[in-house]
Amino acid sequence: MIGLTLALFIMGYGFGGNGRINRFEGLVLVLCFVAYQAFLFIEVEEPAEQTAIVRILDEIKV
């Protein structure tokens, strides 16, 4: 998210220009955001599996 924030600043600041984000730059930002959300969704599923494994290991110790 920090990278997307920096990209948004660089694209929107307008170094020597009018400071507008065109459609292509907007599309790039949206695609990066969607990819980041998909990454988070995939990563959230793993800790649940790890929790189940930890629970099973705790039962074995008892």
Backbone as ProteinMPNN parsed JSONL, in Angstrom:
{"seq_chain_A": "MIGLTLALFIMGYGFGGNGRINRFEGLVLVLCFVAYQAFLFIEVEEPAEQTAIVRILDEIKV", "coords_chain_A": {"N_chain_A": [[0.82, -1.185, 0.0], [2.017, 1.171, 0.626], [3.664, 1.523, -1.561], [1.728, 1.881, -3.58], [0.628, 4.269, -2.694], [2.808, 6.008, -2.974], [3.112, 5.818, -5.769], [0.69, 6.935, -6.579], [1.037, 9.543, -5.624], [3.246, 10.379, -7.185], [2.199, 10.149, -9.765], [0.046, 11.913, -9.602], [1.014, 14.373, -8.76], [2.134, 16.054, -10.688], [4.676, 16.877, -11.956], [5.935, 19.451, -13.498], [3.712, 19.495, -15.096], [0.111, 19.265, -15.511], [-0.866, 17.846, -13.347], [-2.714, 15.715, -13.361], [-4.293, 12.518, -13.331], [-4.24, 10.25, -15.861], [-6.342, 8.05, -17.884], [-4.999, 5.618, -18.39], [-3.014, 5.543, -16.362], [-4.713, 5.534, -14.149], [-5.984, 3.08, -14.56], [-3.822, 1.353, -14.197], [-3.295, 1.813, -11.474], [-5.713, 0.888, -10.331], [-5.672, -1.82, -11.111], [-3.401, -2.686, -9.73], [-4.33, -2.322, -7.116], [-6.464, -4.18, -7.05], [-5.024, -6.538, -7.432], [-3.516, -6.51, -5.085], [-5.542, -6.749, -3.159], [-6.478, -9.307, -3.818], [-4.205, -10.787, -3.192], [-4.141, -10.368, -0.388], [-6.535, -11.661, 0.301], [-5.968, -14.317, -0.37], [-3.856, -14.822, 1.386], [-5.098, -14.665, 3.86], [-6.467, -17.016, 4.211], [-4.57, -18.966, 4.878], [-3.603, -18.674, 7.657], [-5.795, -19.757, 9.09], [-5.647, -22.47, 8.496], [-3.195, -23.003, 9.673], [-3.856, -22.523, 12.299], [-5.611, -24.64, 12.791], [-3.822, -26.744, 12.61], [-2.135, -26.158, 14.746], [-3.964, -26.481, 16.806], [-4.461, -29.246, 16.623], [-1.921, -30.241, 17.232], [-1.717, -29.348, 19.851], [-3.671, -30.934, 21.048], [-2.515, -33.425, 20.806], [-0.355, -33.227, 22.537], [-1.598, -33.231, 25.001]], "CA_chain_A": [[0.0, 0.0, 0.0], [2.909, 2.335, 0.603], [4.073, 1.677, -2.958], [0.614, 2.476, -4.323], [0.517, 5.662, -2.26], [3.886, 6.748, -3.642], [2.791, 5.892, -7.192], [-0.389, 7.908, -6.709], [1.62, 10.871, -5.452], [4.088, 10.7, -8.339], [1.337, 10.347, -10.938], [-0.884, 13.016, -9.427], [1.641, 15.634, -8.371], [2.266, 16.881, -11.876], [5.986, 17.49, -12.102], [6.005, 20.2, -14.75], [2.49, 19.287, -15.863], [-1.116, 19.746, -14.896], [-1.154, 17.082, -12.151], [-3.9, 14.872, -13.517], [-4.057, 11.102, -13.6], [-5.001, 9.881, -17.056], [-7.052, 6.767, -17.784], [-4.043, 4.513, -18.317], [-2.444, 5.528, -15.016], [-5.785, 5.108, -13.253], [-6.164, 1.639, -14.751], [-2.678, 0.695, -13.548], [-3.498, 1.884, -10.028], [-6.827, 0.015, -9.971], [-5.218, -3.204, -11.254], [-2.508, -2.965, -8.595], [-5.173, -2.431, -5.929], [-7.181, -5.454, -7.132], [-4.029, -7.593, -7.197], [-3.179, -6.467, -3.658], [-6.684, -7.306, -2.432], [-6.465, -10.756, -4.058], [-3.096, -11.304, -2.387], [-4.582, -10.403, 1.008], [-7.567, -12.687, 0.435], [-5.303, -15.62, -0.405], [-3.043, -14.96, 2.591], [-5.945, -14.791, 5.044], [-6.893, -18.407, 4.341], [-3.519, -19.806, 5.451], [-3.547, -18.741, 9.115], [-6.838, -20.645, 9.596], [-5.097, -23.815, 8.412], [-2.152, -23.104, 10.682], [-4.528, -22.6, 13.586], [-6.098, -26.007, 12.93], [-2.657, -27.597, 12.87], [-1.713, -25.887, 16.118], [-4.963, -27.103, 17.667], [-4.217, -30.692, 16.617], [-0.687, -30.485, 17.976], [-2.01, -29.158, 21.271], [-4.418, -32.103, 21.515], [-1.578, -34.553, 20.896], [0.47, -33.019, 23.74], [-2.396, -33.492, 26.215]], "C_chain_A": [[0.87, 1.256, 0.0], [3.374, 2.601, -0.819], [2.974, 2.306, -3.804], [0.429, 3.942, -3.953], [1.587, 6.519, -2.92], [3.62, 6.895, -5.139], [1.689, 6.911, -7.443], [0.14, 9.328, -6.579], [2.424, 11.29, -6.679], [3.233, 10.979, -9.568], [0.476, 11.6, -10.804], [-0.257, 14.353, -9.112], [1.789, 16.576, -9.548], [3.589, 17.608, -11.961], [6.063, 18.165, -13.463], [4.763, 20.046, -15.613], [1.272, 19.778, -15.095], [-1.533, 18.933, -13.664], [-2.416, 16.248, -12.214], [-3.477, 13.439, -13.792], [-4.91, 10.717, -14.795], [-5.612, 8.484, -16.896], [-6.103, 5.581, -17.659], [-3.442, 4.413, -16.919], [-3.48, 5.088, -13.983], [-6.027, 3.614, -13.337], [-5.041, 0.866, -14.07], [-2.866, 0.69, -12.032], [-4.617, 0.945, -9.576], [-6.415, -1.451, -10.067], [-4.268, -3.594, -10.12], [-3.307, -3.141, -7.313], [-5.911, -3.77, -5.908], [-6.224, -6.616, -6.872], [-3.647, -7.651, -5.718], [-4.302, -7.066, -2.819], [-6.747, -8.825, -2.602], [-5.361, -11.421, -3.244], [-3.497, -11.412, -0.92], [-5.616, -11.49, 1.238], [-6.948, -14.081, 0.477], [-4.519, -15.846, 0.884], [-3.889, -15.145, 3.849], [-6.351, -16.242, 5.257], [-5.839, -19.277, 5.018], [-3.478, -19.808, 6.97], [-4.631, -19.631, 9.715], [-6.356, -22.09, 9.557], [-4.007, -24.006, 9.468], [-2.767, -23.22, 12.071], [-5.045, -24.009, 13.832], [-4.945, -26.954, 13.25], [-2.174, -27.403, 14.298], [-2.676, -26.532, 17.103], [-4.748, -28.624, 17.747], [-2.967, -31.034, 17.393], [-0.899, -30.31, 19.466], [-2.768, -30.342, 21.839], [-3.509, -33.307, 21.673], [-0.736, -34.442, 22.158], [-0.293, -33.382, 25.003], [-2.517, -34.919, 26.492]], "O_chain_A": [[0.49, 2.282, -0.566], [3.47, 3.753, -1.242], [3.246, 3.162, -4.646], [0.109, 4.764, -4.812], [1.307, 7.629, -3.373], [3.865, 7.954, -5.717], [1.748, 7.667, -8.413], [-0.26, 10.215, -7.333], [2.3, 12.419, -7.156], [3.497, 11.917, -10.321], [0.209, 12.275, -11.799], [-0.932, 15.379, -9.189], [1.586, 17.782, -9.406], [3.617, 18.837, -12.031], [6.242, 17.491, -14.478], [4.782, 20.446, -16.777], [1.374, 20.583, -14.169], [-2.491, 19.317, -12.993], [-3.112, 16.097, -11.211], [-2.44, 13.185, -14.405], [-6.135, 10.834, -14.765], [-5.409, 7.826, -15.876], [-6.373, 4.645, -16.907], [-3.368, 3.323, -16.351], [-3.156, 4.354, -13.05], [-6.249, 2.953, -12.322], [-5.285, -0.161, -13.437], [-2.622, -0.325, -11.38], [-4.486, 0.277, -8.55], [-6.77, -2.247, -9.197], [-4.332, -4.714, -9.612], [-2.995, -4.017, -6.506], [-5.977, -4.425, -4.867], [-6.573, -7.567, -6.174], [-3.474, -8.737, -5.166], [-4.041, -7.807, -1.871], [-7.034, -9.547, -1.648], [-5.563, -12.493, -2.675], [-3.227, -12.425, -0.275], [-5.579, -12.171, 2.262], [-7.361, -14.925, 1.273], [-4.521, -16.955, 1.418], [-3.415, -15.74, 4.817], [-6.561, -16.652, 6.399], [-6.197, -20.251, 5.68], [-3.327, -20.883, 7.549], [-4.403, -20.218, 10.772], [-6.624, -22.856, 10.482], [-3.919, -25.068, 10.084], [-2.247, -23.941, 12.924], [-4.937, -24.526, 14.944], [-5.087, -27.86, 14.071], [-1.842, -28.371, 14.983], [-2.25, -27.071, 18.124], [-4.846, -29.21, 18.825], [-2.947, -32.015, 18.137], [-0.321, -31.047, 20.265], [-2.543, -30.724, 22.987], [-3.706, -34.122, 22.575], [-0.432, -35.456, 22.787], [0.317, -33.803, 25.986], [-3.154, -35.305, 27.472]]}, "name": "protein", "num_of_chains": 1, "seq": "MIGLTLALFIMGYGFGGNGRINRFEGLVLVLCFVAYQAFLFIEVEEPAEQTAIVRILDEIKV"}
